[in-house]
Amino acid sequence: MGYIWTPPPEVVSTANVTRFMEKHGFPTYKELVKASTRDMKWFWGNLPSWLGVEWFREPRDVVDLSRGPEWAKWYIGGRLNAAYNVVDMPAKRYGAGKEAFTWVGEDGSERRVTYGELRDMVWRFAAYLREEGVGKGDVVSIYAPMLPESIAAMLAAMEIGAIASPIFSGFAPPAVAQRLADSEAKVMVTVDGYYRKGRKIILKENADEARKQAGYPARVVVIRRLGVDVPWNDDVDVWWHRVVEGKRPTPEPEETEAEDPALLLYTSGTTGKPKGAVISHAGALLQPSKEHYFNLDIKPGSSDRLWWISDIGWMMGPWQVFGSQFHGASHLVVEGGIDYPARDRVWSLIEKYRVTHFGFAATVARMLRSYGIEEVEKHDISSLRAFGNTGEPIDPQTWLWIVRDVGEEKRPMINLSGGTEIFGCFVLPSPVVPLKPSTLWGPGLGMDVDVVDDNGNPVRGTPGYLVARKPAPSMTRGLWRDPQRYIETYWSRFPGMWYHGDLALIDEDGYWFILGRADDVIKVAGKRIGPAEIEAVLNKHEKVKESACVGVPDPVKGEAIVCLIVPKPGSSLSTKELEALKDKVAGEVGKPFKPKEILVVEDHPRTRSGKIMRRLIRAMARGHRVEPSPVMENPESLEAVRRALERLH
C-alpha cells in the first residue's frame, strides 16, 4: 500500500467534523459522507441550520427536481442574502472589531480590515450603486486584484441583489471586453494600478481599452492604489474614495430568493467563448462555508487565518472570502509574486501573520520545493494547521515534501478538486482521514460523485471520467444566457449525470485521484494515461523541478509521449541522463509509455495561479501556431518551448 499519512490524535480530537460526528452518531467520516450523498434532502436541508445561516424567510422545501437534475431548484421559498451572511452577520455575531482580513502589498504596505470596517465599506458602496440605478439582476464587474475595495465591491453588489462578476486582473483588454459585453455590466470597478514583481501594472489603461471594445459599462469606479496619473474621462470615471466618502444611509440588504444569482464567474476562456457560471446566493454561501468548516477545519469565531494564493477573478478568491468570513475567521490577501522580493516571501508571511491554513496550486508547491527546505527553516511556521492544493494534480514527491518535510507529518494536505461551475469541490478529504500521497481521499459531503467509463458504467482501478449523479445547490444555474450550451457541456455526455471533464481514478484501496483534464489524456496504442502519472516519475529526479507531458500524433501508436522538463536552479541534464529518464518511465509506468522525447526548457507556460498550460504545449508539439493566452503569467516562455520542440519536426 505504500506510505499512508495518519492524522495525529490531537488533530482528530479537536476537529469540527469529529464533534459533528459524535453529536449525530456517525462512527466514521466515510459513513457520514455516505449518508450525506444517499439522502441529499436530509443533508442539504439541515446544513444551513448546522452552519448557522441567517434566513430572512425559511424555505418551505429543500429541492424541486420536477425539471430533472439539470434544472434542480433549491430552498424553495427561502429568502437570504449571501453577502449579508459574510459581512453583517459575522460583525453582529463575533463583534465589529474582529479582523475580517489583512491585505499586504508587495511594497510592504499593510491594511488590517475589521468586520465593522468592511461592513462600512460595503454599505457605503452599496448605497452608491443604488444611486447609480443598479438593482436586482444587474451586473457589477470587478476588474482588479484582491484589494480591500475590490472585495467590498463584490459584496456590495450582492448585498443589493445585483450580480458580482470578478474578472481576473491579468486579463488583456480583449478578454475583459468579451466579459463586459456578454454580461452587459452596468458598473465596472477597477484600479489605477498595482505591483507585480517590482513592476507597476497600470490596469486603468487596460480597463479603458476593454470598455471601448465592449461598449460597456456606463460607469467606471477607480480604486486608488499606486497614486499614479491615469487616463481619465469625467463623463465615465469616478474615484472610489470620492463615491464612498461622506455620510450615506445604511442600506437594507436585498432579501433575495435562494436561487437568485449572486456571482457571475467566467471560465478562463482559453478555448472558445468563455462560459458564464451563474452561482446562486444559497450556493455561493453554503458550498465554501461547508468546506471551510468540515474539510479545512476553520474554527468559527477564532483567530484562524486562511491564505489561498489566488486572484479575485479566479474561483478560489471569492471562495476564500465567503468561507472564512461566514465563520467569523480571517484571511490573508497578498499582492504581487510569492517569491518577490525574496524566495522565502511565502514562509515569511506565514510567520508574520500567523497563517493557520495555506493553500496553493501544485506548481507553486513545486517552485517552493525547488528553493529548498532551508528557506522554510528560516521561519517559525508553527501556526500552520493544514495545507491545501487545487487547480492541478500534485505529484507524490511534492505532496510528500509538503506533508513530511514542511508539515512534519502533523498537518493534513486538503487536496481538493471541483471547479468554477460548482463554486467549490467535488472531491476532498477531511482532516480526520488517512491519506496516500497525492490523493483527494473521496467525495465531499453531499457530493454524489463517481468515476465511469465511456459507457457511463462505474470503474475501479482504472482511469475514468469524474461525474456527479445528483445535483448540489452550488452548481451553476445554467450558463449566462446560454441554456443549450449548459446542457451540451455538462449533461449530454452521460444523460442524467454531470460530466465535469476530469480524468479520475479510484484505486484498489478506495482512494480517489484526479489525473488531469480528460482532454489532456494521452492514448498510446489504445491505452489511456494521464500526464500526471508520467510526470510523477520525472519529478522524482534530483535535478528536475517540474515536468509537463503531452501526446503527439504517431503513425504506429496513435500517440507518442513528449515531455518537457524544467531543471532545478543551477542544474542541467545530459543526454545520457535524459535517456535514463525515459527508461525510468518505462520501468515504473510501463514500456508502452516510454517517452518519445524528453526536452529541457527554462519554464513552462503557466497561468498566474501557477497552472501549467499543457494545452498550449500540446498544440505547439503538434506544429500549430500558438499566440500568448490572456491568462498567461509568462508569455516569453512560448518562444523557449517552441525552440525546444523544433527537433520534433
Residue, then its C-alpha position, 0 to 999 in steps of 0.5 A: m500500500g505504500y506510505i499512508w499519512t495518519p492524522p495525529p490524535e490531537v488533530v482528530s480530537t479537536a476537529n469540527v467534523t469529529r464533534f459533528m460526528e459524535k453529536h449525530g452518531f456517525p462512527t466514521y467520516k466515510e459513513l457520514v459522507k455516505a449518508s450525506t450523498r444517499d439522502m441529499k434532502w436530509f443533508w442539504g436541508n439541515l446544513p444551513s441550520w448546522l452552519g448557522v445561516e441567517w434566513f430572512r424567510e425559511p424555505r418551505d422545501v429543500v429541492d424541486l427536481s420536477r425539471g430533472p437534475e439539470w434544472a434542480k431548484w433549491y430552498i424553495g421559498g427561502r429568502l437570504n442574502a449571501a453577502y449579508n451572511v459574510v459581512d453583517m452577520p459575522a460583525k453582529r455575531y463575533g463583534a465589529g472589531k474582529e479582523a475580517f482580513t489583512w491585505v499586504g502589498e508587495d511594497g510592504s504596505e499593510r491594511r488590517v480590515t475589521y468586520g465593522e470596517l468592511r461592513d462600512m465599506v460595503w454599505r457605503f458602496a452599496a448605497y452608491l450603486r443604488e444611486e447609480g440605478v443598479g438593482k436586482g439582476d444587474v451586473v457589477s464587474i470587478y476588474a482588479p486584484m484582491l484589494p480591500e475595495s475590490i472585495a467590498a465591491m463584490l459584496a456590495a453588489m450582492e448585498i443589493g441583489a445585483i450580480a458580482s462578476p470578478i474578472f481576473s486582473g491579468f486579463a488583456p483588454p480583449a478578454v475583459a471586453q468579451r466579459l463586459a459585453d456578454s454580461e452587459a455590466k452596468v458598473m465596472v470597478t477597477v484600479d489605477g494600478y498595482y505591483r507585480k514583481g517590482r513592476k507597476i501594472i497600470l490596469k486603468e489603461n487596460a480597463d479603458e481599452a476593454r470598455k471601448q471594445a465592449g461598449y460597456p459599462a456606463r460607469v467606471v469606479v477607480i480604486r486608488r492604489l499606486g497614486v499614479d496619473v491615469p487616463w481619465n474621462d469625467d463623463v465615465d470615471v469616478w474615484w472610489h474614495r470620492v463615491v464612498e466618502g461622506k455620510r450615506p444611509t445604511p442600506e437594507p440588504e436585498e432579501t433575495e430568493a435562494e436561487d437568485p444569482a449572486l456571482l457571475l464567474y467566467t471560465s478562463g476562456t482559453t478555448g472558445k467563448p468563455k462560459g458564464a457560471v451563474i452561482s446562486h446566493a444559497g450556493a455561493l454561501l453554503q458550498p465554501s462555508k461547508e468546506h471551510y468548516f468540515n474539510l479545512d477545519i476553520k474554527p468559527g469565531s477564532s483567530d484562524r487565518l486562511w491564505w489561498i494564493s489566488d486572484i479575485g477573478w479566479m474561483m478560489g478568491p471569492w471562495q476564500v472570502f465567503g468561507s472564512q468570513f461566514h465563520g467569523a475567521s480571517h484571511l490573508v490577501v497578498e499582492g504581487g509574486i510569492d517569491y518577490p522580493a525574496r524566495d522565502r516571501v511565502w514562509s515569511l508571511i506565514e510567520k508574520y501573520r500567523v497563517t493557520h491554513f495555506g493553500f496553493a496550486a501544485t506548481v507553486a508547491r513545486m517552485l517552493r520545493s525547488y528553493g529548498i527546505e532551508e528557506v522554510e527553516k528560516h521561519d517559525i511556521s508553527s501556526l500552520r494547521a493544514f495545507g491545501n492544493t487545487g487547480e492541478p494534480i500534485d505529484p507524490q514527491t511534492w505532496l510528500w515534501i509538503v506533508r513530511d518535510v514542511g508539515e512534519e507529518k502533523r498537518p493534513m494536505i486538503n487536496l481538493s478538486g471541483g471547479t468554477e461551475i460548482f463554486g467549490c469541490f467535488v472531491l476532498p478529504s477531511p482532516v480526520v482521514p488517512l491519506k496516500p500521497s497525492t490523493l483527494w481521499g473521496p467525495g465531499l459531503g453531499m457530493d454524489v460523485d463517481v468515476v465511469d467509463d465511456n459507457g457511463n458504467p462505474v470503474r475501479g482501478t482504472p482511469g475514468y471520467l469524474v461525474a456527479r449523479k445528483p445535483a448540489p445547490s452550488m452548481t451553476r444555474g445554467l450558463w449566462r444566457d446560454p441554456q443549450r450550451y449548459i446542457e451540451t457541456y455538462w449533461s449530454r455526455f452521460p444523460g442524467m449525470w454531470y460530466h465535469g471533464d476530469l480524468a479520475l481514478i479510484d484505486e484498489d484501496g478506495y482512494w480517489f485521484i484526479l489525473g488531469r483534464a480528460d482532454d489532456v489524456i494521452k492514448v498510446a496504442g489504445k491505452r489511456i494515461g494521464p500526464a500526471e502519472i508520467e510526470a510523477v516519475l520525472n519529478k522524482h529526479e534530483k535535478v528536475k523541478e517540474s515536468a509537463c507531458v503531452g501526446v503527439p500524433d504517431p503513425v504506429k501508436g496513435e500517440a507518442i509521449v513528449c515531455l518537457i522538463v524544467p531543471k532545478p536552479g543551477s542544474s542541467l541534464s545530459t543526454k545520457e541522463l535524459e535517456a535514463l529518464k525515459d527508461k525510468v518511465a518505462g520501468e515504473v509506468g510501463k514500456p508502452f509509455k516510454p517517452k518519445e522525447i524528453l526536452v529541457v526548457e527554462d519554464h513552462p507556460r503557466t497561468r498566474s495561479g501557477k497552472i501549467m498550460r499543457r494545452l498550449i504545449r500540446a498544440m505547439a508539439r503538434g506544429h500549430r501556431v500558438e499566440p500568448s493566452p490572456v491568462m498567461e503569467n509568462p508569455e516569453s516562455l512560448e518562444a523557449v518551448r517552441r525552440a525546444l520542440e523544433r527537433l520534433h519536426 
